[in-house]
Amino acid sequence: MAKTIYALLASLITLAQANSTSPAAIRVNIVESPQPYVNQSSHVPHEVVAPLTNLVEADESRDGISLLIEREADARGYSVDKAKAIAWFESKYKNVCNTGGCVYGRGIFQIVQSTFDHFNCPGSPHVVEDNVKCALKILDESGDHHWRPYSGDKWVPVVEGWQKKRSDELKKEAADLVGQHGGQCVDFVKRFYGWPKSCDAWGCKPLGAAEDIKANLTSPEVGAIVLLHEGPKGHAAIVIGYNGAEIELAESNYKFDQKITVGRKLFVWDQRIRGYAKLGQNIP
């Protein structure tokens, strides 16, 4: 009986090995999704209805994709912020097909196959690295007109419009404050925007600790404050840069030394972020 069981187990192991595929050889798995991911940029006319195929790459995180875009943009001397903004508003860094099907756009930058072929991009638009490399090649050689009509209303204000202008102003202003005494994080935020120490004579409401400030924005905005689950009583910082996927901060007391630091970046999906607030005289 023992020999029979041993022989059966050996046969099963041999069969499994014969039918297995090396994980390294599998770059992309294509699976049909009954509830497809909805690409908000949507290159597809509303009357076109087609099942969506999701592209799954288990080894590609959003953090990794961000670093890949940064690497390829730097290599070509292209704006990292602009490249990241286009990718974020096209796919939210998800390796997916367009809502109408892969024929209307694929992958991180939602590249159409014919465009991928036209620029002689190697590989496949389904593969994250190939998609990103091709997108930066297109942006560098041909500009952003392949994306501007579809998602430009979302990323143009961030990288070219008023938010970019405001960001440049705030970064310049904040750079002169690095290393100076800023006090507690909320005190720094108030002083940066010219709030008085006492709200009684100014008609504003005291902000209190960072954990007491209520969020009143649903998404990041240059010039707003970001509220964070950091420190014993929360943390607040000023958003001085935003490219869709990341925010850049000016803050005080981040290292519990009451000094001003500038340039820390957080992904918008960071679990430490609890919300955003726009400062005004009567902030909730």
C-alpha positions in Angstrom: 0.0 0.0 0.0 2.8 2.4 0.9 4.5 1.8 -2.4 1.3 2.4 -4.3 0.7 5.8 -2.5 4.4 6.8 -3.2 4.0 5.9 -6.9 0.8 8.0 -7.1 2.4 11.0 -5.5 5.4 10.8 -7.8 3.1 10.7 -10.8 1.2 13.8 -9.6 4.4 15.7 -9.1 5.7 14.8 -12.5 2.4 15.9 -14.1 2.4 19.2 -12.2 6.0 20.0 -13.3 5.2 19.2 -17.0 2.2 21.6 -17.0 3.8 24.5 -15.0 5.1 27.7 -16.5 8.0 29.7 -15.1 6.7 32.8 -13.3 9.5 34.8 -14.9 8.2 33.9 -18.3 4.8 35.3 -17.6 4.9 39.1 -18.0 1.2 39.8 -18.3 -2.0 37.9 -17.5 -5.2 38.9 -19.4 -8.4 38.2 -17.5 -12.0 39.0 -18.3 -13.6 41.1 -15.6 -17.4 41.0 -15.1 -17.1 44.4 -13.4 -14.4 46.3 -15.3 -12.3 49.1 -14.1 -13.6 52.4 -15.4 -11.0 54.7 -17.0 -12.1 58.2 -16.2 -10.3 59.7 -19.1 -12.3 57.5 -21.5 -11.2 57.8 -25.1 -14.2 56.0 -26.3 -17.4 57.6 -27.8 -20.4 57.1 -25.4 -22.3 55.0 -27.9 -19.5 52.4 -28.1 -20.1 49.6 -25.6 -17.7 46.7 -25.3 -16.6 44.3 -22.6 -13.4 45.4 -20.9 -10.3 43.3 -20.5 -8.2 44.1 -17.4 -4.4 43.6 -17.6 -2.9 42.3 -14.4 0.8 42.5 -13.5 1.2 41.4 -9.9 4.8 42.7 -9.7 4.0 46.3 -10.7 3.0 48.5 -7.8 1.9 52.1 -8.2 5.1 53.2 -6.4 7.2 51.1 -8.8 5.4 52.6 -11.8 6.0 56.1 -10.5 9.7 55.4 -10.2 9.7 53.9 -13.7 8.1 57.0 -15.2 10.6 59.2 -13.3 13.5 57.2 -14.6 12.4 57.3 -18.3 11.5 61.0 -18.1 14.8 61.9 -16.6 16.7 59.9 -19.2 15.0 62.0 -22.0 15.1 65.3 -20.1 11.3 65.4 -20.2 9.2 66.9 -17.4 8.7 64.3 -14.7 5.7 66.0 -13.3 4.0 66.3 -16.7 4.7 62.6 -17.6 3.3 61.5 -14.2 0.3 63.7 -14.5 -0.7 62.4 -17.9 -0.3 58.8 -16.8 -2.2 59.4 -13.5 -5.2 61.0 -15.2 -5.2 58.4 -18.0 -5.1 55.2 -15.9 -4.5 56.0 -12.2 -1.3 54.0 -12.7 -3.3 50.9 -13.5 -2.3 48.6 -16.3 -5.8 48.4 -17.9 -7.5 48.7 -21.2 -9.8 51.6 -22.1 -13.5 51.3 -21.0 -14.5 50.3 -24.6 -11.8 47.7 -25.0 -8.0 47.5 -25.7 -8.4 48.8 -29.2 -9.1 52.3 -27.8 -6.1 52.4 -25.4 -3.9 50.2 -23.4 -1.8 50.3 -20.3 -0.4 53.1 -18.1 -0.5 55.7 -20.8 -3.5 54.3 -22.7 -1.6 53.9 -25.9 -3.4 52.8 -29.0 -1.7 49.8 -30.8 -1.4 51.7 -34.1 0.4 54.6 -32.3 2.6 52.1 -30.5 3.5 50.6 -33.9 3.9 53.9 -35.7 6.6 55.0 -33.3 8.4 51.6 -33.7 8.1 51.0 -29.9 9.6 47.5 -29.0 7.5 45.0 -27.0 3.9 45.4 -26.3 1.7 48.3 -24.9 0.2 45.7 -22.5 3.6 45.4 -20.7 4.1 48.2 -18.2 7.8 49.0 -18.9 7.2 48.9 -22.7 4.2 51.1 -22.3 6.0 53.7 -20.2 9.1 53.7 -22.5 7.0 54.2 -25.6 5.0 57.0 -24.0 8.1 59.0 -23.1 9.4 58.4 -26.6 6.2 59.8 -28.1 6.1 62.7 -25.7 9.8 63.5 -26.4 9.6 63.2 -30.2 6.0 64.2 -31.0 4.6 66.1 -28.0 1.5 65.6 -25.9 -1.2 66.0 -28.6 -1.9 62.3 -28.5 -3.3 62.7 -24.9 -4.3 66.4 -24.7 -7.8 66.0 -26.3 -8.8 63.1 -24.0 -7.4 63.9 -20.5 -5.9 67.3 -21.0 -8.8 69.0 -19.1 -7.4 67.2 -16.0 -3.7 67.5 -16.3 -3.2 70.7 -18.1 -4.3 72.9 -15.1 -1.9 70.9 -12.9 1.2 71.1 -15.0 0.6 74.1 -17.2 -2.2 76.2 -15.7 -2.9 78.1 -12.5 -1.8 75.3 -10.2 1.6 75.2 -11.9 2.0 79.0 -11.6 1.0 78.9 -8.0 3.3 76.0 -7.3 6.3 77.9 -8.7 5.5 80.9 -6.5 5.1 78.8 -3.3 8.2 76.8 -3.9 10.3 80.0 -4.3 8.8 81.5 -1.2 9.3 78.3 0.8 12.9 77.7 -0.3 13.9 80.9 1.6 12.5 79.4 4.8 14.3 76.1 4.9 16.0 75.5 8.3 14.4 78.4 10.0 12.3 78.1 13.2 8.7 77.4 12.2 7.3 76.2 15.5 4.5 73.7 15.6 3.1 72.6 12.2 -0.2 74.5 12.5 1.6 77.7 13.7 3.8 77.5 10.6 0.8 77.1 8.3 -1.0 80.1 9.9 2.1 82.3 9.6 2.9 81.2 6.1 -0.6 82.5 5.0 -0.4 85.6 7.2 -2.8 84.6 9.9 -2.5 86.5 13.1 -1.6 84.8 16.4 -5.0 85.8 17.8 -8.1 85.2 15.8 -10.2 87.4 18.0 -9.4 90.6 16.2 -9.4 89.1 12.7 -12.7 87.2 12.7 -11.2 83.8 12.0 -11.6 80.6 13.9 -8.7 79.1 15.8 -7.2 76.1 14.0 -6.1 74.3 17.2 -4.1 71.1 16.7 -3.7 69.5 13.3 -6.0 66.6 14.4 -8.8 69.2 15.0 -8.8 70.6 11.5 -11.6 69.3 9.4 -11.0 68.5 5.7 -13.0 70.6 3.3 -11.5 69.5 0.0 -11.9 66.1 -1.7 -8.7 66.2 -3.7 -5.3 67.9 -3.5 -4.8 71.5 -4.6 -1.7 73.7 -4.7 -1.9 76.1 -1.8 -4.1 74.0 0.3 -3.0 72.1 3.4 -2.8 68.4 3.7 -3.9 66.7 7.0 -1.9 63.7 8.0 -2.0 60.9 10.5 1.4 61.7 11.8 2.6 62.7 15.3 0.7 62.5 18.6 -1.8 65.1 17.5 -1.7 64.8 13.7 0.3 66.9 11.3 -0.5 69.6 8.8 1.6 70.8 5.9 1.2 73.1 2.9 0.9 71.6 -0.6 3.4 73.4 -2.8 3.5 71.0 -5.6 1.0 68.5 -7.2 1.3 66.4 -10.4 -1.8 64.2 -10.0 -0.1 61.3 -8.3 2.1 63.1 -5.8 2.1 66.1 -3.6 5.1 68.1 -2.5 5.1 69.7 1.0 6.4 72.7 2.9 6.1 72.0 6.7 7.4 72.6 10.2 8.2 70.3 13.0 8.1 67.1 10.8 11.2 65.9 12.7 9.9 67.3 16.0 12.6 70.0 16.0 10.2 72.9 15.1 12.3 73.7 12.0 10.9 74.3 8.5 11.6 71.6 5.8 10.6 71.7 2.1 10.4 69.1 -0.6 9.0 66.0 1.1 6.8 64.1 -1.4 3.8 61.8 -0.7 1.8 59.7 -3.1 -1.9 60.7 -3.1 -2.8 57.2 -2.1 -0.5 57.3 1.0 -2.5 55.9 4.0 -1.2 58.7 6.2 -3.3 61.3 4.3 -6.6 61.9 6.0 -7.8 64.8 3.8 -7.1 68.3 2.5 -8.3 71.7 3.6 -8.4 75.1 1.9 -7.6 77.9 4.3 -10.0 80.7 4.8 -11.2 83.0 7.6 -13.9 80.6 8.6 -12.4 77.2 8.0 -14.6 74.6 9.7 
